[in-house]
Amino acid sequence: MPAELHDDLADLARQSLRQALAQSEDDLRVVLETFGWPALAETDEAFAFTALFEELGTLPFGSDALDVVTATFVGLPGPASVIWPAGSGRSGAPPSRTDLATEGVALRSLRGTGRTILVPCGDRLVVLQADEIEEERLVGMARESGWLRVRAHGARGDDVGSWSAVTLRARLAVASELVAVAQRILDVATDQVSTRRQFGRPIGANQAVRFRLAEGFAEVAGARALVAAAWEDGSLDAAVWAKAVAGATHDSLAKHAMQVCGAVGLSDEHPLPGLVRRGFSLDALLVSAVEPDVRLRAAVPEPVGRY
């Protein structure tokens, strides 16, 4: 297939997915099944994940998309919720345990939903037959996300798949959403400095402002390329690197944008603060870029000798 035709089909698929996500008020699982996302994921998993989570990153709300795609990946027929690790935390229990006490983040409330609850247990993802659930709505950076801090206890149920395989895809999914949020920050800042005038000309005409935005553009492009390379590599270490770089890119773009937008960028009436909070919340899932995973550190060899 010619590259131009492949690009045209990819653009058409993205446009269709964008319309489905933006216009439908249905449950996301239903939206994706109607769109045919599971079939797309079987055909081209990297494109399906990247397109979905980049499009979600352009929308003004969070979602339980990670739960939906995880349930699809492990082959569950109905809705499921994963209790995700956040920050440097770990959830689940050693694989030998028959009872689980777990703590993490749920993207939606687990109470009375009829959803299958999934938790990591060693390197397996297992069903939690919960007999006790404590939920507390997250505040701070995550206050607009709808996420909850969850503590749950119960019996270990069925083994549904490899946690490493799930977390590899989840990291790359979050990385794509972070890239999209960083791109939105760049777009907001660019628009702001193009329309805001100082001393009779747009502030974007100043070299210092333009250099910051150019650096941000390069960082976003690099992070997006690294996510694509991680899909091709297929290893968990590559996914860890891609998510860490995407988180660091969002952090850098947030600082650039706040600097060039000035005081207006600190007002909640402006879109920038919400994008900054959203990105930092996403970055905290499955280990933050500012608190790197031990796997990431282990992947970097120690220097030999001195220069």
Protein Blocks (a to p, Z undefined) as FASTA:
>chain_A
ZZklmmmmmmmmmmmmmmmmmmpccdfklmmmmnommmmmmmmmmlmmmmmmmmmmmpcc
dcfklmmmmmmmnopabdcdddddehjbcedjdfkbcbdcdddddfbdfehnlpacddde
hjaccddddfbdcddddehjllmnopacddddddddddfbdfklmmmmmmmmmmmmmmmm
mmmmmmmmmmmmmmpcgehiafklpmklmmmmmmmmmmmmmmmmmmmmmmmnopaklmmm
mmmmmmmmmmmmmmmmmmmnommlmpfkbmklmmmmmmmmmmmggpifklccfklmmmpc
cdehjZZ
